Amino acid sequence: MVVIGHLIGAATLKADMLGPFAKPHFAGGAGVDIFFLISGFIMVYTSGRMFGSGRGARDFLIRRLVRIVPLYWLVTLLTLGLAAVAGNRLPSMISTASSFLFFPIDTSGRGDGFAFPIVDLGWTLNYEMMFYLLFAAFIPWGRGRCVAAVSITLVALVAIGFFAMPGNVTLRFWKQPIILEFGAGMILAQLHLRGRFALSAAARIALAAAAVALYLWDPFGLFTLPTTPNGFARIGSWGLASALILIAAISGPTPLSGAFGKASVRLGDASYALYLLHPFVILVLLRVADRGLFGNTFSAPLFILTGFIAAAIASILFHLLVERPGTVTLTHLLQRLGVPIGREPLPPSAPPPALAN
């Protein structure tokens, strides 16, 4: 959804190159809301043996850093390198350091309250890292108490921001209502692990249809804004619709056999690479189109389709050839250096019920 949304935006801005294009009513940015909900869900679902362990927080954070940091730092370095080659003004040392450390400040000098890092897509990772720290802090309490404590903390942060909105950009960023989506994902995981979700196929389809209808309805006019705010309007529209999507997904078996299912899983495995690398694919594609290498037949719809296929293929190849081997290599290196990642066994516990596939 995010990739298609950015391709639509690029096609809209390049009417001189691709021809007139009526921007469709597409909630591409809602992919972030689905992402936050899934993140909350997955952290609870996959951390079973870490809950209640004195080593759980350490192990959780190390694994998250190994998974998230290398690719993001690589993309940030690539962005800085391209800016230097193009002769553009480089960001300040403070902006650069804050971007590498997932600390939200207004690096671009927008002055409108949005805290984008050097790689603007990284604003979502700034929220992710905050959530990971909260989650790790309460892992020793056990699963149920951890879910409750993190959720209460998120609600408290939003409440503080609502009643006493600070002027500081960093504090305003961390207290936006969008963080409640992490808590919602955690609660849905807790309910799922307790066997609370079992819906018929018809009911699941109805939930998904209701979500799409809510995306299209756009009751708060999110489509009309140049940058979607992360406040209550967002979670009341895109957040709610995304929660319905997640409930529909976890409320029964989903057949994943066949070519389409396998391709979907493969693209899901490469989703982090897809998220961070697709802007570069779009940039290359625009340069190619600008040079006329596609002739006069490269329309906006064809640009969007070609861009998505190219981004998907590039991300899957990067995941298989670079990201996954790099993660394994880094893990082994840290182990040799004495970092206790995956070495000490965590307390055994009953495995969670497997998601049907």
MOGI-V961936 format. One record per helix or strand of 2 or more residues. SS is the DSSP state (H for helix, E for strand). FROM is the first residue (numbers start at 0). TO is the last residue. If there is no record, write none. Layout:
ss=SS from=FROM to=TO
ss=SS from=FROM to=TO
This chain:
ss=H from=1 to=12
ss=H from=14 to=17
ss=H from=29 to=45
ss=H from=55 to=84
ss=H from=92 to=99
ss=H from=119 to=138
ss=H from=142 to=162
ss=H from=168 to=173
ss=H from=176 to=192
ss=H from=200 to=216
ss=H from=221 to=223
ss=H from=231 to=249
ss=H from=257 to=268
ss=H from=270 to=289
ss=H from=299 to=335
